[in-house]
């Protein structure tokens, strides 16, 4: 993946700078028409220098805020949301809109023919608050417990802060057709959906370690006794996996692996004990997924 080069105006964790504007040697008719509609008074826009100067003056204004899109998110963690038989009531009380706003940091009509946007401090603050107070709570609650979970969760929060501050959205320079008199504008023609998708990709899940695998080359009753004595799991009973074929090793002197697996299932059900184990046939014996 090639490294994206950004101008100093797009630096993260920095105050809003002046926009970097690079126009071609000839101003495109659509751009000249757009600038004429956005210019105040009778400011001249007869050449490239005047157009560049105008954009350089209007884009850094405090009023030059662009509306990129809006994202609907929960108002609270899932466990605190209001439950109602009417989905309209649930949506009204449980969800909110975060408006994604940005300002122009770069206009390039020579090389990449693109315009680049950086999120406003207000938008960044709203997204960080949602990620920390709601999203992280839900993702933690929906992930099984493991030793490094809390540490990974803190890293997830910090990585999001870094990523959202570095977030820059690039699109074709024709987006400037929506430039208004105050330097503000709105993304149209499906560009807002691309912004939404790009922002949501920054909300990453936790990654628990993969389940361990135990190979049991011993009588199944002995294996079950070991599992019973060492397991404190209270979750739901898993789906059982069946397999057939010859086995190697001592698995109760039974030639049919299916009977071994079925035996394990019946033994657990008879004892009314629930384990997070899955039995499957393997060349070395019966595989028990923990």
C-alpha positions as CSV (number, residue, x, y, z in Angstrom):
1,X,0.0,0.0,0.0
2,X,1.6,3.3,-1.0
3,X,2.3,6.0,1.6
4,X,-0.1,8.9,1.4
5,X,1.7,12.2,1.5
6,X,-0.2,15.0,3.1
7,X,0.5,18.8,3.3
8,X,1.4,20.4,6.6
9,X,-2.2,21.7,6.7
10,X,-3.4,18.2,7.4
11,X,-1.2,17.5,10.4
12,X,-3.0,15.8,13.3
13,X,-3.4,17.4,16.8
14,X,-2.7,20.9,15.3
15,X,-4.7,24.1,15.2
16,X,-6.6,24.8,12.0
17,X,-4.1,26.1,9.5
18,X,-4.5,27.9,6.1
19,X,-5.5,25.7,3.3
20,X,-3.0,24.6,0.7
21,X,-4.2,25.5,-2.8
22,X,-2.6,24.5,-6.0
23,X,-4.5,25.3,-9.3
24,X,-3.6,24.5,-12.8
25,X,-2.2,27.0,-15.3
26,X,-5.8,27.5,-16.6
27,X,-8.8,27.9,-14.3
28,X,-11.5,25.4,-15.3
29,X,-14.8,27.0,-16.4
30,X,-16.8,25.2,-13.6
31,X,-14.4,26.4,-10.9
32,X,-14.6,30.0,-12.2
33,X,-18.4,29.8,-12.1
34,X,-18.4,28.4,-8.6
35,X,-16.0,31.1,-7.3
36,X,-18.0,33.9,-8.9
37,X,-21.1,32.6,-7.0
38,X,-19.1,32.4,-3.7
39,X,-17.1,35.6,-3.9
40,X,-18.2,38.6,-1.8
41,X,-18.7,42.0,-3.5
42,X,-17.0,42.6,-6.8
43,X,-13.7,40.8,-6.2
44,X,-11.9,40.1,-9.4
45,X,-11.3,36.5,-10.5
46,X,-9.7,37.0,-13.9
47,X,-6.6,34.8,-13.6
48,X,-5.1,31.8,-11.7
49,X,-3.4,34.0,-9.1
50,X,-6.7,35.8,-8.2
51,X,-8.6,32.5,-8.0
52,X,-5.9,30.9,-5.8
53,X,-5.8,33.9,-3.6
54,X,-9.6,33.9,-3.2
55,X,-9.6,30.2,-2.2
56,X,-6.7,30.7,0.2
57,X,-8.6,33.5,1.9
58,X,-12.1,32.0,2.1
59,X,-11.3,28.3,3.0
60,X,-9.6,29.0,6.4
61,X,-12.5,31.2,7.6
62,X,-14.2,29.9,10.8
63,X,-17.4,29.8,8.9
64,X,-16.0,27.6,6.2
65,X,-17.2,24.3,7.7
66,X,-18.4,21.5,5.4
67,X,-21.1,19.0,6.2
68,X,-19.8,15.6,5.1
69,X,-22.5,13.2,6.4
70,X,-24.3,12.2,9.6
71,X,-23.9,8.9,11.5
72,X,-26.7,7.4,13.7
73,X,-25.3,5.8,16.8
74,X,-26.8,4.6,20.2
75,X,-27.2,7.1,23.0
76,X,-26.1,4.7,25.6
77,X,-24.6,1.2,26.0
78,X,-26.9,-1.6,24.8
79,X,-27.7,-2.7,28.4
80,X,-29.1,0.8,29.2
81,X,-31.2,1.3,26.0
82,X,-35.0,1.6,26.3
83,X,-36.9,-1.5,25.3
84,X,-40.2,-0.9,23.6
85,X,-42.5,-3.0,21.3
86,X,-42.7,0.1,19.0
87,X,-39.5,0.3,16.9
88,X,-40.2,4.0,16.3
89,X,-40.2,4.7,20.0
90,X,-37.0,2.7,20.4
91,X,-35.3,4.7,17.6
92,X,-36.5,8.0,19.1
93,X,-35.2,7.4,22.6
94,X,-32.2,5.2,21.9
95,X,-30.4,6.8,19.0
96,X,-28.7,10.1,18.1
97,X,-27.0,11.7,15.1
98,X,-23.4,12.7,15.1
99,X,-22.9,15.2,12.3
100,X,-19.5,14.8,10.6
101,X,-18.2,18.2,9.8
102,X,-14.8,19.1,8.3
103,X,-12.8,21.9,6.7
104,X,-10.7,22.0,3.5
105,X,-7.0,21.6,4.1
106,X,-5.8,20.9,0.6
107,X,-6.9,21.6,-3.0
108,X,-4.8,20.1,-5.8
109,X,-5.8,20.7,-9.4
110,X,-2.4,19.8,-10.9
111,X,-1.3,16.4,-9.7
112,X,-4.1,14.4,-7.9
113,X,-7.1,16.6,-8.9
114,X,-8.5,16.3,-5.4
115,X,-9.7,18.2,-2.4
116,X,-8.9,17.0,1.2
117,X,-11.0,17.5,4.3
118,X,-10.0,17.2,8.0
119,X,-12.5,16.8,10.8
120,X,-13.4,19.7,13.0
121,X,-12.4,19.5,16.7
122,X,-16.1,19.4,17.6
123,X,-16.7,16.3,15.4
124,X,-13.5,14.6,16.7
125,X,-14.6,15.2,20.3
126,X,-18.1,13.8,19.7
127,X,-16.7,10.6,18.0
128,X,-14.1,10.1,20.8
129,X,-16.8,10.5,23.5
130,X,-19.1,8.0,21.7
131,X,-16.2,5.5,21.2
132,X,-15.1,5.7,24.8
133,X,-18.4,5.8,26.6
134,X,-20.7,3.7,24.5
135,X,-18.9,1.7,21.8
136,X,-16.1,0.4,24.0
137,X,-18.6,-0.7,26.7
138,X,-20.6,-2.6,24.1
139,X,-17.6,-4.3,22.5
140,X,-16.3,-5.3,25.8
141,X,-19.6,-6.8,26.9
142,X,-19.9,-8.8,23.7
143,X,-16.4,-10.3,23.9
144,X,-15.6,-13.3,26.1
145,X,-13.3,-12.8,29.1
146,X,-9.6,-13.3,28.7
147,X,-6.5,-12.1,30.5
148,X,-5.5,-9.3,28.1
149,X,-9.0,-7.9,27.5
150,X,-8.8,-4.8,29.6
151,X,-5.4,-3.9,28.2
152,X,-6.6,-4.4,24.7
153,X,-9.6,-2.3,25.4
154,X,-7.5,0.7,26.5
155,X,-5.3,0.3,23.5
156,X,-8.4,0.2,21.3
157,X,-9.5,3.6,22.8
158,X,-6.1,5.2,22.4
159,X,-5.7,3.9,18.8
160,X,-9.1,5.4,17.9
161,X,-8.1,8.8,19.3
162,X,-4.9,8.7,17.1
163,X,-6.8,7.5,14.0
164,X,-9.6,9.9,14.2
165,X,-7.2,12.9,14.6
166,X,-5.3,11.7,11.6
167,X,-8.4,11.1,9.5
168,X,-8.3,12.9,6.2
169,X,-11.0,12.4,3.5
170,X,-9.9,12.9,-0.1
171,X,-12.3,13.2,-3.0
172,X,-12.4,14.6,-6.5
173,X,-11.9,18.3,-6.7
174,X,-15.4,18.7,-8.3
175,X,-16.8,18.6,-4.8
176,X,-15.9,22.3,-4.6
177,X,-18.9,23.0,-6.9
178,X,-20.9,23.1,-3.6
179,X,-18.7,25.9,-2.2
180,X,-20.9,28.7,-0.6
181,X,-20.3,32.4,0.0
182,X,-19.0,31.8,3.5
183,X,-16.6,29.0,2.4
184,X,-18.9,26.3,3.7
185,X,-20.4,23.5,1.6
186,X,-21.9,20.0,1.6
187,X,-20.7,16.8,0.0
188,X,-23.1,15.4,-2.6
189,X,-23.3,12.6,-5.2
190,X,-22.6,9.8,-2.8
191,X,-19.4,11.2,-1.3
192,X,-21.1,11.4,2.1
193,X,-21.6,7.7,2.1
194,X,-17.9,7.1,1.5
195,X,-17.1,9.4,4.4
196,X,-19.5,7.4,6.7
197,X,-17.9,4.1,5.6
198,X,-14.4,5.4,6.1
199,X,-15.2,6.7,9.6
200,X,-17.0,3.5,10.7
201,X,-14.0,1.4,9.6
202,X,-12.1,3.1,12.5
203,X,-14.4,1.4,15.0
204,X,-12.4,-1.8,15.5
205,X,-13.4,-5.0,17.5
206,X,-11.4,-6.7,20.2
207,X,-9.5,-9.8,19.2
208,X,-9.5,-12.5,21.9
209,X,-6.9,-15.2,21.6
210,X,-8.0,-18.3,19.5
211,X,-9.4,-21.3,21.4
212,X,-6.9,-23.8,22.5
213,X,-7.1,-27.4,21.2
214,X,-6.6,-30.5,23.4
215,X,-5.8,-33.9,21.7
216,X,-7.1,-36.7,23.8
217,X,-5.3,-40.0,23.2
218,X,-6.9,-41.7,26.2
219,X,-10.2,-43.2,27.2
220,X,-13.0,-40.7,26.8
221,X,-14.4,-41.2,30.4
222,X,-11.0,-40.2,31.7
223,X,-11.0,-37.1,29.5
224,X,-14.4,-36.1,30.7
225,X,-13.4,-36.6,34.3
226,X,-10.5,-34.2,33.7
227,X,-12.8,-31.7,32.0
228,X,-15.3,-31.9,34.8
229,X,-12.8,-31.3,37.5
230,X,-11.1,-28.3,35.8
231,X,-13.9,-26.4,34.0
232,X,-15.9,-23.6,35.6
233,X,-17.6,-22.6,32.4
234,X,-21.3,-21.7,32.7
235,X,-22.2,-20.7,29.1
236,X,-24.4,-22.4,26.5
237,X,-23.7,-25.9,25.4
238,X,-21.9,-26.0,22.0
239,X,-22.9,-27.7,18.9
240,X,-21.3,-31.1,18.6
241,X,-19.1,-32.1,15.7
242,X,-19.1,-35.7,14.4
243,X,-16.5,-37.6,12.4
244,X,-15.8,-41.2,11.3
245,X,-12.6,-43.1,10.5
246,X,-9.8,-45.1,12.1
247,X,-7.9,-43.6,15.0
248,X,-4.5,-44.1,16.5
249,X,-3.9,-44.3,20.2
250,X,-5.9,-45.6,23.1
251,X,-9.4,-44.1,23.0
252,X,-11.3,-46.7,24.9
253,X,-10.4,-49.4,22.4
254,X,-13.3,-48.3,20.1
255,X,-12.8,-48.4,16.4
256,X,-15.5,-46.0,15.5
257,X,-14.8,-42.4,16.3
258,X,-18.5,-41.5,16.0
259,X,-19.3,-43.7,19.0
260,X,-16.6,-42.0,21.0
261,X,-17.9,-38.5,20.2
262,X,-21.5,-39.6,20.9
263,X,-20.4,-41.1,24.1
264,X,-18.9,-37.8,25.2
265,X,-22.0,-36.0,24.3
266,X,-24.3,-38.4,26.2
267,X,-21.9,-38.3,29.2
268,X,-22.1,-34.6,29.5
269,X,-25.8,-34.4,29.0
270,X,-26.4,-37.2,31.6
271,X,-24.4,-35.4,34.2
272,X,-26.2,-32.2,33.3
273,X,-22.9,-30.4,32.9
274,X,-22.2,-27.8,30.2
275,X,-18.7,-27.4,28.8
276,X,-17.2,-25.2,26.1
277,X,-15.8,-28.2,24.4
278,X,-16.3,-29.6,20.9
279,X,-15.4,-33.2,20.0
280,X,-14.1,-33.9,16.5
281,X,-12.2,-36.8,14.9
282,X,-8.5,-36.4,14.3
283,X,-5.8,-38.7,13.0
284,X,-4.2,-38.8,16.5
285,X,-7.4,-39.4,18.3
286,X,-10.4,-37.3,19.3
287,X,-9.9,-33.6,19.2
288,X,-11.6,-31.6,21.9
289,X,-11.9,-27.9,21.1
290,X,-11.7,-25.8,24.4
